[in-house]
Amino acid sequence: MAASEEELERLKQKRSAAQTAFTRRANYLAPRASALGESEMRSEWRNFKVDHSRVRDAGFEYATALREVDDDEVKKKAENVDGKTAECDFKFDETEQIILINFWTRFAEAEITTLTEEAGSAMDQAEATDHHHMTRRECELIHRNLEREVYNFERGLDEWKDLIPRSKATESKDQIRKLKKRRGSQSDDEEKLGRVKIVEQEEPVGAYNYRPQISLERARLPMFAGNMRDYYRWKAEWEDLQRLGNPHGLENVRKFHLLGSLDEKVKRDLVLSSCGSANDVFRLLDNKYGNKPKI
């Protein structure tokens, strides 16, 4: 049954109000995108997509009701409504490009570039390491570091994928696929560890006592963000992986690596930058996060 005049007027006003809200936000966003902070831009972008959805739905509903009226003049109005909806779609696409480019250049690019480099470096590290002179534990640490960096890359991209240009999201997804392909081309962990020569606890003495070293500039040490339940697992993994990158146990290097592996809040709360050595840092960390009864 065709809508009454009162119903058509209601749908017209609904569509008009939706377009007004949409146009107002588009006109606000486009010229101010480069000045908005990240959180405000996220909020405005989310609301703008809602406004666009509402104006499309209201336009479709009104145009459909007009076409059901047995009057050619009234039906022609539906074409006009369709035209206005198309104009809103064009305005949305135009504003979307402005917003996404701003998100990319001002907020996402540096983070995703860093994640890409770190994941790629971890992969290079895993591929370049001579596993035949490493213990099973050391091999596991290398591969765990690789998996962590690839996971961080995927998680970081997932957080930004709807806020950056599609071409950049596609490019990053391709890089992740390539990393996984490189990872898959290596021997499966169990097969690799099964072939590796396990180094005994009592290592040979002399010129042939070779210990591999990894570059910690290319493979990040695990970070500690202040989770008490995670403290001992993090500490054990950190010590083992740091030892591979600092086989001579240089204290200044160890302290530098340790401070770089702690969240800024953890360092600030315990004033760890004032500590004279890594042992002093760990003493304060143990007192704060190593209380096993609380864990």
One Martini backbone bead per residue (centre of mass of N, CA, C, O) as a GRO file, in nm:
protein
  295
    1MET     BB    1   0.096   0.036   0.022
    2ALA     BB    2   0.077   0.353  -0.004
    3ALA     BB    3   0.181   0.633   0.117
    4SER     BB    4   0.110   0.891   0.285
    5GLU     BB    5   0.153   1.221   0.311
    6GLU     BB    6   0.252   1.211   0.602
    7GLU     BB    7   0.469   0.992   0.554
    8LEU     BB    8   0.629   1.141   0.336
    9GLU     BB    9   0.700   1.384   0.513
   10ARG     BB   10   0.858   1.225   0.725
   11LEU     BB   11   1.072   1.105   0.529
   12LYS     BB   12   1.176   1.374   0.428
   13GLN     BB   13   1.274   1.485   0.703
   14LYS     BB   14   1.463   1.254   0.767
   15ARG     BB   15   1.650   1.290   0.520
   16SER     BB   16   1.720   1.587   0.568
   17ALA     BB   17   1.850   1.552   0.849
   18ALA     BB   18   2.068   1.351   0.759
   19GLN     BB   19   2.207   1.539   0.553
   20THR     BB   20   2.277   1.769   0.742
   21ALA     BB   21   2.463   1.606   0.928
   22PHE     BB   22   2.656   1.506   0.710
   23THR     BB   23   2.744   1.783   0.591
   24ARG     BB   24   2.850   1.908   0.851
   25ARG     BB   25   3.076   1.698   0.903
   26ALA     BB   26   3.223   1.720   0.633
   27ASN     BB   27   3.285   2.031   0.663
   28TYR     BB   28   3.456   1.984   0.922
   29LEU     BB   29   3.670   1.767   0.840
   30ALA     BB   30   3.825   1.841   0.579
   31PRO     BB   31   3.977   2.115   0.691
   32ARG     BB   32   4.065   1.965   0.993
   33ALA     BB   33   4.232   1.699   0.979
   34SER     BB   34   4.532   1.818   1.033
   35ALA     BB   35   4.437   1.918   1.347
   36LEU     BB   36   4.354   1.661   1.459
   37GLY     BB   37   4.348   1.433   1.680
   38GLU     BB   38   4.336   1.103   1.704
   39SER     BB   39   4.082   1.063   1.884
   40GLU     BB   40   3.901   1.269   1.738
   41MET     BB   41   3.921   1.142   1.456
   42ARG     BB   42   3.804   0.869   1.526
   43SER     BB   43   3.530   0.977   1.621
   44GLU     BB   44   3.449   1.135   1.363
   45TRP     BB   45   3.472   0.896   1.167
   46ARG     BB   46   3.262   0.719   1.300
   47ASN     BB   47   3.025   0.926   1.276
   48PHE     BB   48   3.039   0.965   0.969
   49LYS     BB   49   2.957   0.674   0.895
   50VAL     BB   50   2.683   0.692   1.029
   51ASP     BB   51   2.571   0.929   0.864
   52HIS     BB   52   2.592   0.786   0.591
   53SER     BB   53   2.404   0.551   0.656
   54ARG     BB   54   2.152   0.726   0.719
   55VAL     BB   55   2.122   0.876   0.445
   56ARG     BB   56   2.087   0.621   0.277
   57ASP     BB   57   1.844   0.495   0.422
   58ALA     BB   58   1.654   0.739   0.401
   59GLY     BB   59   1.662   0.761   0.090
   60PHE     BB   60   1.556   0.479   0.024
   61GLU     BB   61   1.290   0.498   0.178
   62TYR     BB   62   1.174   0.749   0.030
   63ALA     BB   63   1.201   0.651  -0.268
   64THR     BB   64   1.024   0.400  -0.235
   65ALA     BB   65   0.764   0.549  -0.151
   66LEU     BB   66   0.737   0.720  -0.410
   67ARG     BB   67   0.715   0.475  -0.618
   68GLU     BB   68   0.429   0.374  -0.487
   69VAL     BB   69   0.303   0.606  -0.621
   70ASP     BB   70   0.025   0.693  -0.839
   71ASP     BB   71   0.257   0.923  -0.959
   72ASP     BB   72   0.468   1.063  -1.173
   73GLU     BB   73   0.562   1.317  -1.018
   74VAL     BB   74   0.640   1.166  -0.760
   75LYS     BB   75   0.840   0.962  -0.891
   76LYS     BB   76   1.049   1.181  -0.979
   77LYS     BB   77   1.150   1.244  -0.689
   78ALA     BB   78   1.320   0.987  -0.657
   79GLU     BB   79   1.550   1.074  -0.847
   80ASN     BB   80   1.637   1.311  -0.674
   81VAL     BB   81   1.710   1.145  -0.426
   82ASP     BB   82   1.924   0.969  -0.565
   83GLY     BB   83   2.109   1.206  -0.636
   84LYS     BB   84   2.168   1.294  -0.342
   85THR     BB   85   2.291   1.025  -0.254
   86ALA     BB   86   2.525   1.030  -0.458
   87GLU     BB   87   2.650   1.290  -0.346
   88CYS     BB   88   2.713   1.167  -0.068
   89ASP     BB   89   2.900   0.947  -0.168
   90PHE     BB   90   3.109   1.135  -0.290
   91LYS     BB   91   3.168   1.291  -0.029
   92PHE     BB   92   3.264   1.051   0.129
   93ASP     BB   93   3.504   0.964  -0.050
   94GLU     BB   94   3.652   1.235  -0.033
   95THR     BB   95   3.680   1.244   0.281
   96GLU     BB   96   3.813   0.972   0.325
   97GLN     BB   97   4.084   1.037   0.190
   98ILE     BB   98   4.164   1.260   0.382
   99ILE     BB   99   4.158   1.095   0.644
  100LEU     BB  100   4.344   0.850   0.571
  101ILE     BB  101   4.595   1.015   0.499
  102ASN     BB  102   4.622   1.141   0.780
  103PHE     BB  103   4.652   0.884   0.939
  104TRP     BB  104   4.905   0.787   0.798
  105THR     BB  105   5.108   1.037   0.815
  106ARG     BB  106   5.055   1.102   1.139
  107PHE     BB  107   5.028   0.788   1.275
  108ALA     BB  108   5.080   0.500   1.114
  109GLU     BB  109   5.345   0.488   0.950
  110ALA     BB  110   5.561   0.466   1.174
  111GLU     BB  111   5.450   0.210   1.310
  112ILE     BB  112   5.440   0.017   1.062
  113THR     BB  113   5.734   0.049   0.979
  114THR     BB  114   5.852  -0.065   1.239
  115LEU     BB  115   5.710  -0.341   1.231
  116THR     BB  116   5.828  -0.427   0.960
  117GLU     BB  117   6.131  -0.413   1.039
  118GLU     BB  118   6.120  -0.606   1.283
  119ALA     BB  119   6.012  -0.855   1.134
  120GLY     BB  120   6.236  -0.866   0.916
  121SER     BB  121   6.475  -0.890   1.115
  122ALA     BB  122   6.384  -1.152   1.251
  123MET     BB  123   6.398  -1.315   0.991
  124ASP     BB  124   6.692  -1.268   0.922
  125GLN     BB  125   6.797  -1.389   1.185
  126ALA     BB  126   6.684  -1.677   1.150
  127GLU     BB  127   6.825  -1.732   0.870
  128ALA     BB  128   7.134  -1.654   0.968
  129THR     BB  129   7.141  -1.864   1.176
  130ASP     BB  130   7.350  -2.107   1.332
  131HIS     BB  131   7.200  -2.389   1.468
  132HIS     BB  132   7.445  -2.604   1.507
  133HIS     BB  133   7.560  -2.409   1.770
  134MET     BB  134   7.290  -2.463   1.929
  135THR     BB  135   7.063  -2.477   2.146
  136ARG     BB  136   6.742  -2.546   2.187
  137ARG     BB  137   6.676  -2.290   2.346
  138GLU     BB  138   6.798  -2.087   2.140
  139CYS     BB  139   6.617  -2.164   1.904
  140GLU     BB  140   6.349  -2.095   2.043
  141LEU     BB  141   6.410  -1.793   2.083
  142ILE     BB  142   6.437  -1.711   1.789
  143HIS     BB  143   6.146  -1.810   1.704
  144ARG     BB  144   5.986  -1.650   1.914
  145ASN     BB  145   6.073  -1.374   1.816
  146LEU     BB  146   5.953  -1.400   1.537
  147GLU     BB  147   5.657  -1.451   1.617
  148ARG     BB  148   5.621  -1.186   1.774
  149GLU     BB  149   5.674  -0.985   1.538
  150VAL     BB  150   5.453  -1.086   1.346
  151TYR     BB  151   5.222  -1.046   1.545
  152ASN     BB  152   5.262  -0.740   1.589
  153PHE     BB  153   5.212  -0.668   1.296
  154GLU     BB  154   4.924  -0.778   1.272
  155ARG     BB  155   4.801  -0.618   1.508
  156GLY     BB  156   4.872  -0.334   1.407
  157LEU     BB  157   4.716  -0.356   1.139
  158ASP     BB  158   4.436  -0.419   1.262
  159GLU     BB  159   4.413  -0.133   1.404
  160TRP     BB  160   4.448   0.032   1.103
  161LYS     BB  161   4.290  -0.081   0.847
  162ASP     BB  162   4.031   0.139   0.876
  163LEU     BB  163   4.254   0.414   0.879
  164ILE     BB  164   4.373   0.347   0.594
  165PRO     BB  165   4.471   0.312   0.303
  166ARG     BB  166   4.421   0.043   0.107
  167SER     BB  167   4.704   0.026  -0.020
  168LYS     BB  168   4.854   0.005   0.256
  169ALA     BB  169   4.710  -0.244   0.365
  170THR     BB  170   4.784  -0.431   0.129
  171GLU     BB  171   5.090  -0.404   0.152
  172SER     BB  172   5.111  -0.519   0.443
  173LYS     BB  173   4.978  -0.792   0.384
  174ASP     BB  174   5.195  -0.882   0.183
  175GLN     BB  175   5.429  -0.878   0.386
  176ILE     BB  176   5.313  -1.093   0.571
  177ARG     BB  177   5.297  -1.320   0.360
  178LYS     BB  178   5.603  -1.323   0.302
  179LEU     BB  179   5.693  -1.393   0.587
  180LYS     BB  180   5.535  -1.662   0.603
  181LYS     BB  181   5.676  -1.791   0.364
  182ARG     BB  182   5.960  -1.781   0.481
  183ARG     BB  183   5.887  -1.944   0.728
  184GLY     BB  184   5.783  -2.198   0.570
  185SER     BB  185   6.063  -2.257   0.419
  186GLN     BB  186   6.142  -2.349   0.663
  187SER     BB  187   6.186  -2.551   0.891
  188ASP     BB  188   6.038  -2.705   1.106
  189ASP     BB  189   6.088  -2.682   1.427
  190GLU     BB  190   6.110  -2.984   1.492
  191GLU     BB  191   6.307  -3.055   1.259
  192LYS     BB  192   6.532  -2.860   1.323
  193LEU     BB  193   6.572  -2.955   1.625
  194GLY     BB  194   6.635  -3.253   1.540
  195ARG     BB  195   6.910  -3.177   1.372
  196VAL     BB  196   7.039  -3.040   1.583
  197LYS     BB  197   7.316  -2.979   1.771
  198ILE     BB  198   7.339  -3.053   2.092
  199VAL     BB  199   7.448  -2.866   2.353
  200GLU     BB  200   7.610  -2.921   2.617
  201GLN     BB  201   7.674  -2.820   2.930
  202GLU     BB  202   7.959  -2.935   2.869
  203GLU     BB  203   8.175  -2.750   2.721
  204PRO     BB  204   8.418  -2.700   2.524
  205VAL     BB  205   8.759  -2.626   2.538
  206GLY     BB  206   8.867  -2.356   2.347
  207ALA     BB  207   8.882  -2.264   2.014
  208TYR     BB  208   8.601  -2.448   1.962
  209ASN     BB  209   8.427  -2.253   2.152
  210TYR     BB  210   8.147  -2.177   1.998
  211ARG     BB  211   7.940  -1.877   2.010
  212PRO     BB  212   7.668  -1.746   1.920
  213GLN     BB  213   7.552  -1.433   1.767
  214ILE     BB  214   7.323  -1.178   1.801
  215SER     BB  215   7.137  -0.906   1.680
  216LEU     BB  216   6.977  -0.658   1.881
  217GLU     BB  217   6.912  -0.457   1.643
  218ARG     BB  218   6.728  -0.691   1.487
  219ALA     BB  219   6.638  -0.824   1.774
  220ARG     BB  220   6.413  -0.801   1.994
  221LEU     BB  221   6.344  -0.772   2.306
  222PRO     BB  222   6.145  -0.840   2.544
  223MET     BB  223   5.875  -0.688   2.692
  224PHE     BB  224   5.797  -0.497   2.995
  225ALA     BB  225   5.468  -0.370   3.135
  226GLY     BB  226   5.384  -0.481   3.452
  227ASN     BB  227   5.313  -0.785   3.465
  228MET     BB  228   5.336  -0.995   3.725
  229ARG     BB  229   5.266  -1.276   3.588
  230ASP     BB  230   5.505  -1.220   3.359
  231TYR     BB  231   5.786  -1.181   3.487
  232TYR     BB  232   5.945  -1.459   3.491
  233ARG     BB  233   5.916  -1.524   3.195
  234TRP     BB  234   6.050  -1.269   3.089
  235LYS     BB  235   6.323  -1.290   3.238
  236ALA     BB  236   6.419  -1.559   3.118
  237GLU     BB  237   6.402  -1.476   2.819
  238TRP     BB  238   6.579  -1.226   2.834
  239GLU     BB  239   6.842  -1.353   2.936
  240ASP     BB  240   6.884  -1.553   2.702
  241LEU     BB  241   6.874  -1.348   2.461
  242GLN     BB  242   7.090  -1.147   2.567
  243ARG     BB  243   7.326  -1.353   2.570
  244LEU     BB  244   7.340  -1.377   2.258
  245GLY     BB  245   7.405  -1.055   2.225
  246ASN     BB  246   7.601  -1.083   2.511
  247PRO     BB  247   7.841  -1.311   2.561
  248HIS     BB  248   8.044  -1.126   2.752
  249GLY     BB  249   7.877  -0.958   2.971
  250LEU     BB  250   7.840  -0.660   2.938
  251GLU     BB  251   7.717  -0.434   3.156
  252ASN     BB  252   7.640  -0.187   2.981
  253VAL     BB  253   7.478  -0.356   2.776
  254ARG     BB  254   7.278  -0.486   2.969
  255LYS     BB  255   7.152  -0.225   3.074
  256PHE     BB  256   7.063  -0.113   2.803
  257HIS     BB  257   6.877  -0.350   2.727
  258LEU     BB  258   6.693  -0.338   2.976
  259LEU     BB  259   6.580  -0.047   2.952
  260GLY     BB  260   6.472  -0.111   2.651
  261SER     BB  261   6.259  -0.347   2.788
  262LEU     BB  262   6.095  -0.112   2.928
  263ASP     BB  263   5.847   0.048   3.030
  264GLU     BB  264   5.809   0.373   3.103
  265LYS     BB  265   5.643   0.336   3.364
  266VAL     BB  266   5.834   0.145   3.507
  267LYS     BB  267   6.080   0.335   3.508
  268ARG     BB  268   5.942   0.575   3.651
  269ASP     BB  269   5.834   0.444   3.916
  270LEU     BB  270   6.150   0.323   3.986
  271VAL     BB  271   6.387   0.489   3.883
  272LEU     BB  272   6.592   0.320   3.679
  273SER     BB  273   6.794   0.532   3.547
  274SER     BB  274   6.968   0.547   3.832
  275CYS     BB  275   7.098   0.294   3.790
  276GLY     BB  276   7.419   0.127   3.777
  277SER     BB  277   7.281  -0.159   3.708
  278ALA     BB  278   7.120  -0.442   3.619
  279ASN     BB  279   7.104  -0.558   3.907
  280ASP     BB  280   6.956  -0.313   4.025
  281VAL     BB  281   6.711  -0.333   3.848
  282PHE     BB  282   6.629  -0.625   3.930
  283ARG     BB  283   6.591  -0.569   4.228
  284LEU     BB  284   6.347  -0.378   4.192
  285LEU     BB  285   6.173  -0.570   4.024
  286ASP     BB  286   6.157  -0.799   4.229
  287ASN     BB  287   6.019  -0.632   4.455
  288LYS     BB  288   5.765  -0.555   4.274
  289TYR     BB  289   5.713  -0.841   4.074
  290GLY     BB  290   5.843  -1.102   4.260
  291ASN     BB  291   5.581  -1.177   4.431
  292LYS     BB  292   5.464  -1.488   4.462
  293PRO     BB  293   5.217  -1.474   4.653
  294LYS     BB  294   5.066  -1.264   4.468
  295ILE     BB  295   5.078  -1.448   4.205
   0.00000   0.00000   0.00000
